[in-house]
Every structure is written in C-alpha cells, then in structure tokens.
C-alpha cells in the first residue's frame, strides 16, 4: 500500500469514527487512529477517560470496530495500542 493510499484510508477511518466520537466525548474520552497495517488492521489509541475505562473493550467491539468496518470495506481487525485490554 502506498503512502497516499494509507493516508486516504486513515482519513476514511477517522471520518467513520465521527459517528461514535460524540458518545466517547460524553464520557470525557476519544479515540485516535494511529496506523493501518498491510494486513488491514487498524491501530487506535484511546484518549482521555477511555484509556482506563473497563467499558472500552465493549466499546471497541460494539462501537469502534462496527463503525469502521461498516464504512471502510476491507478492514479486518481493529485493536487498541493502549488501555486496559493492553495492560
């Protein structure tokens, strides 16, 4: 994947996350796209209160992953690089 393709993909993913960001912000949190790997795994970073929230595992599956996969075809996995599920 070229640098330009990766940049466009990250932009699409970031836009898809705008659907869930208001819910995260309501609890003082956010999520940031860090990378997309060659095998189409999205790496995200929990921000604010989301980083230490026990609900972040459910939010990942039911919110973040769902939002990304529904709007960006080809994404296989979404994983956090920080937070309680990584610790």
N, CA and C of each residue as an Amber inpcrd file, in Angstrom:
protein
   261
   0.8530000  -1.1650000   0.0000000   0.0000000   0.0000000   0.0000000
   0.9030000   1.2320000   0.0000000   0.5900000   2.1640000  -0.8750000
   1.4030000   3.3750000  -0.9810000   1.1120000   4.3200000   0.1870000
   1.9710000   5.2950000   0.3590000   1.7940000   6.2880000   1.4250000
   0.4870000   7.0490000   1.2180000   0.1900000   7.3760000  -0.0310000
  -1.0420000   8.1050000  -0.3320000  -2.2780000   7.2430000  -0.0420000
  -2.2320000   5.9670000  -0.4400000  -3.3510000   5.0630000  -0.1600000
  -3.5810000   4.9290000   1.3450000  -2.4800000   4.8250000   2.0870000
  -2.5760000   4.6980000   3.5340000  -3.1770000   5.9630000   4.1390000
  -2.7390000   7.1270000   3.6680000  -3.2660000   8.3960000   4.1670000
  -4.7610000   8.5150000   3.9000000  -5.1900000   8.1160000   2.7050000
  -6.6090000   8.1710000   2.3530000  -7.4220000   7.2060000   3.2070000
  -6.8700000   6.0320000   3.4560000  -7.5390000   5.0300000   4.2830000
  -7.7000000   5.5360000   5.7180000  -6.6410000   6.1270000   6.2560000
  -6.6970000   6.6700000   7.6180000  -7.7390000   7.7850000   7.7000000
  -7.8270000   8.6130000   6.6740000  -8.8290000   9.6770000   6.6380000
 -10.2420000   9.0930000   6.6400000 -10.4750000   8.0480000   5.8400000
 -11.7880000   7.3890000   5.8010000 -12.1370000   6.7900000   7.1630000
 -11.1680000   6.1630000   7.7990000 -11.3720000   5.5490000   9.1130000
 -11.6980000   6.6210000  10.1370000 -10.9480000   7.7160000  10.0900000
 -11.1560000   8.8160000  11.0210000 -12.5630000   9.3920000  10.8600000
 -13.0160000   9.5230000   9.6250000 -14.3620000  10.0270000   9.3710000
 -15.4200000   9.0460000   9.8710000 -15.1720000   7.7540000   9.7130000
 -16.1080000   6.7390000  10.2130000 -16.2400000   6.8230000  11.7300000
 -15.1600000   7.1740000  12.3980000 -15.1770000   7.2700000  13.8620000
 -15.9760000   8.4690000  14.3580000 -16.2470000   9.4210000  13.4720000
 -17.0360000  10.5860000  13.8810000 -18.4330000  10.1920000  14.3480000
 -18.9100000   9.0140000  13.9160000 -20.2150000   8.5200000  14.3670000
 -20.2120000   8.1660000  15.8560000 -19.0850000   7.6900000  16.3660000
 -19.0290000   7.2680000  17.7690000 -18.3770000   8.3030000  18.6840000
 -17.6930000   9.2570000  18.1110000 -16.9820000  10.2480000  18.9420000
 -17.8800000  11.0220000  19.9080000 -19.0970000  11.4150000  19.5080000
 -19.9500000  12.1230000  20.4870000 -20.2400000  11.2880000  21.7350000
 -20.3870000   9.9760000  21.5660000 -20.6390000   9.0850000  22.7020000
 -19.4060000   8.9910000  23.6050000 -18.2440000   8.9540000  22.9910000
 -16.9990000   8.9110000  23.7680000 -16.7840000  10.2290000  24.4890000
 -17.0440000  11.3340000  23.7920000 -16.8430000  12.6710000  24.3620000
 -17.7680000  12.9050000  25.5560000 -18.9590000  12.3300000  25.5130000
 -19.9070000  12.4760000  26.6230000 -19.3280000  11.9330000  27.9290000
 -18.4280000  10.9660000  27.8050000 -17.7770000  10.3870000  28.9850000
 -16.3510000  10.9100000  29.1710000 -15.9880000  11.9570000  28.4270000
 -14.6670000  12.5610000  28.5800000 -13.5650000  11.8120000  27.8540000
 -13.9080000  11.1130000  26.7750000 -12.8990000  10.3460000  26.0540000
 -12.9180000  10.5950000  24.5670000 -12.0470000   9.9060000  23.8660000
 -11.9490000   9.9780000  22.4100000 -11.0960000   8.7990000  21.9530000
 -10.9590000   8.6710000  20.6430000 -10.1260000   7.6300000  20.0580000
  -9.3850000   8.2430000  18.8750000  -8.1460000   7.8480000  18.6850000
  -7.3060000   8.3860000  17.6150000  -6.7810000   7.2390000  16.7570000
  -6.8460000   7.4100000  15.4320000  -6.2870000   6.4160000  14.5170000
  -4.7720000   6.6130000  14.4920000  -4.0370000   5.5390000  14.7440000
  -2.5780000   5.6040000  14.7930000  -1.9650000   5.0410000  13.5160000
  -2.5260000   3.9200000  13.0170000  -1.9140000   3.2570000  11.8720000
  -2.9000000   2.2750000  11.2370000  -2.6090000   1.9190000   9.9930000
  -3.2820000   0.8130000   9.3150000  -2.1700000  -0.0650000   8.7570000
  -2.1730000  -1.3350000   9.1260000  -1.1040000  -2.2360000   8.6970000
  -1.4100000  -2.8130000   7.3170000  -0.4220000  -3.4830000   6.7500000
  -0.5760000  -4.1140000   5.4340000  -1.6760000  -5.1700000   5.4250000
  -1.8930000  -5.8200000   6.5850000  -2.9410000  -6.8490000   6.6490000
  -4.3090000  -6.2520000   7.0170000  -4.4340000  -4.9160000   6.8840000
  -5.6910000  -4.1800000   7.0910000  -6.1790000  -4.2290000   8.5380000
  -5.2370000  -4.1410000   9.4660000  -5.5580000  -3.9940000  10.8800000
  -5.4230000  -2.5200000  11.2370000  -6.4550000  -1.9730000  11.8480000
  -6.4350000  -0.5800000  12.2780000  -5.9360000  -0.5390000  13.7150000
  -4.9740000   0.3270000  13.9690000  -4.4450000   0.5230000  15.3250000
  -4.9810000   1.8650000  15.8180000  -5.6440000   1.8300000  16.9810000
  -6.1860000   3.0460000  17.5510000  -5.6180000   3.2710000  18.9460000
  -5.7040000   4.5240000  19.3650000  -5.2390000   4.8960000  20.7000000
  -6.4140000   5.5080000  21.4510000  -6.7190000   4.9510000  22.6250000
  -7.7480000   5.5230000  23.4790000  -7.2250000   6.8260000  24.0680000
  -8.1100000   7.8180000  24.1530000  -7.7400000   9.1230000  24.6960000
  -8.6500000   9.4420000  25.8860000  -8.1610000  10.2720000  26.7880000
  -8.9720000  10.7320000  27.9230000  -9.4440000   9.5870000  28.7990000
 -10.6990000   9.6870000  29.2400000 -11.2550000   8.6840000  30.1540000
 -11.3610000   7.3010000  29.5400000 -11.3710000   7.2030000  28.2140000
 -11.4890000   5.8940000  27.5570000 -10.2810000   4.9960000  27.8330000
  -9.1380000   5.6240000  28.0980000  -7.9110000   4.8450000  28.2790000
  -7.9850000   3.8940000  29.4700000  -8.6800000   4.3010000  30.5220000
  -8.7360000   3.4730000  31.7310000 -10.1320000   2.9410000  32.0270000
 -11.0060000   2.9960000  31.0400000 -12.3990000   2.5930000  31.2440000
 -12.5680000   1.0890000  30.9920000 -13.2550000   0.4290000  31.9160000
 -13.4900000  -1.0070000  31.7630000 -14.4880000  -1.3110000  30.6450000
 -15.2430000  -0.3130000  30.2150000 -16.2000000  -0.4950000  29.1240000
 -15.5270000  -0.3850000  27.7610000 -14.2710000   0.0080000  27.7190000
 -13.6020000   0.2270000  26.4300000 -13.5150000  -1.0480000  25.5870000
 -13.4750000  -2.2030000  26.2220000 -13.4390000  -3.4640000  25.4650000
 -14.7590000  -3.6420000  24.7130000 -15.8780000  -3.3770000  25.3930000
 -17.1790000  -3.4680000  24.7270000 -17.3420000  -2.3610000  23.6910000
 -16.8690000  -1.1700000  24.0270000 -16.9470000  -0.0470000  23.0940000
 -16.1620000  -0.3650000  21.8290000 -15.0460000  -1.0450000  21.9770000
 -14.2300000  -1.4160000  20.8130000 -15.0270000  -2.3090000  19.8690000
 -15.6350000  -3.3580000  20.4040000 -16.3550000  -4.3260000  19.5640000
 -17.6680000  -3.7650000  19.0360000 -18.4710000  -3.1770000  19.9150000
 -19.8210000  -2.7560000  19.5370000 -19.8540000  -1.3740000  18.8830000
 -18.8450000  -0.5540000  19.1270000 -18.8680000   0.8020000  18.5920000
 -17.7900000   1.0760000  17.5670000 -16.5560000   1.0560000  17.9970000
 -15.4200000   1.4350000  17.1590000 -15.2780000   0.5020000  15.9520000
 -15.1590000  -0.7870000  16.2210000 -14.9500000  -1.7610000  15.1450000
 -16.1280000  -1.7710000  14.1720000 -17.3390000  -1.7190000  14.7070000
 -18.5470000  -1.7180000  13.8800000 -18.5920000  -0.4910000  12.9720000
 -18.2990000   0.6780000  13.5320000 -18.3360000   1.9280000  12.7600000
 -17.3240000   1.8990000  11.6250000 -16.1240000   1.4200000  11.9180000
 -15.0670000   1.3860000  10.9050000 -15.4020000   0.3730000   9.8120000
 -15.7290000  -0.8520000  10.2090000 -15.9880000  -1.9130000   9.2150000
 -17.1970000  -1.6090000   8.3360000 -18.1860000  -0.9030000   8.8670000
 -19.3780000  -0.6080000   8.0690000 -19.1120000   0.4660000   7.0130000
 -18.1210000   1.3270000   7.2670000 -17.8610000   2.4250000   6.3290000
 -16.5930000   2.2530000   5.5010000 -15.7010000   1.3740000   5.9520000
 -14.4250000   1.1960000   5.2490000 -14.2470000  -0.2930000   4.9370000
 -14.6740000  -0.7020000   3.7350000 -14.5670000  -2.1190000   3.3630000
 -13.1050000  -2.5850000   3.3410000 -12.9080000  -3.8270000   3.7060000
 -11.5650000  -4.3900000   3.6500000 -10.8480000  -4.4020000   4.9800000
 -11.3270000  -3.6350000   5.9500000 -10.6840000  -3.6380000   7.2630000
 -10.9900000  -4.9670000   7.9370000  -9.9500000  -5.6400000   8.4050000
 -10.0940000  -6.9660000   9.0060000 -10.2240000  -6.9120000  10.5270000
  -9.3810000  -6.0980000  11.1630000  -9.3260000  -6.0350000  12.6260000
  -9.1360000  -4.5950000  13.0760000  -9.5490000  -4.3440000  14.3040000
  -9.2810000  -3.0700000  14.9530000  -8.7500000  -3.4060000  16.3340000
  -7.6190000  -2.8120000  16.6920000  -7.0570000  -3.0830000  18.0130000
  -6.4870000  -1.8120000  18.6170000  -6.5390000  -1.7480000  19.9350000
  -6.0110000  -0.6000000  20.6670000  -4.5430000  -0.8380000  20.9980000
  -3.7690000   0.2320000  20.9850000  -2.3580000   0.1400000  21.3570000
  -2.1470000   0.5030000  22.8210000  -3.2230000   0.9660000  23.4810000
  -3.1390000   1.3150000  24.9000000  -4.4810000   0.9740000  25.5410000
  -4.5880000   1.2300000  26.8310000  -5.8370000   0.9690000  27.5470000
  -5.7690000  -0.2980000  28.3580000  -6.8680000  -0.5890000  29.0390000
  -6.8640000  -1.7080000  29.9900000  -6.7260000  -3.0670000  29.3240000
  -7.2070000  -3.2160000  28.0890000  -7.0920000  -4.5210000  27.4320000
  -5.6710000  -4.8180000  26.9710000  -4.8210000  -3.7870000  26.9620000
  -3.4330000  -3.9470000  26.5210000  -2.5230000  -4.1400000  27.7280000
  -2.8890000  -3.5210000  28.8360000  -2.0400000  -3.5000000  30.0260000
  -1.7780000  -4.8780000  30.5860000
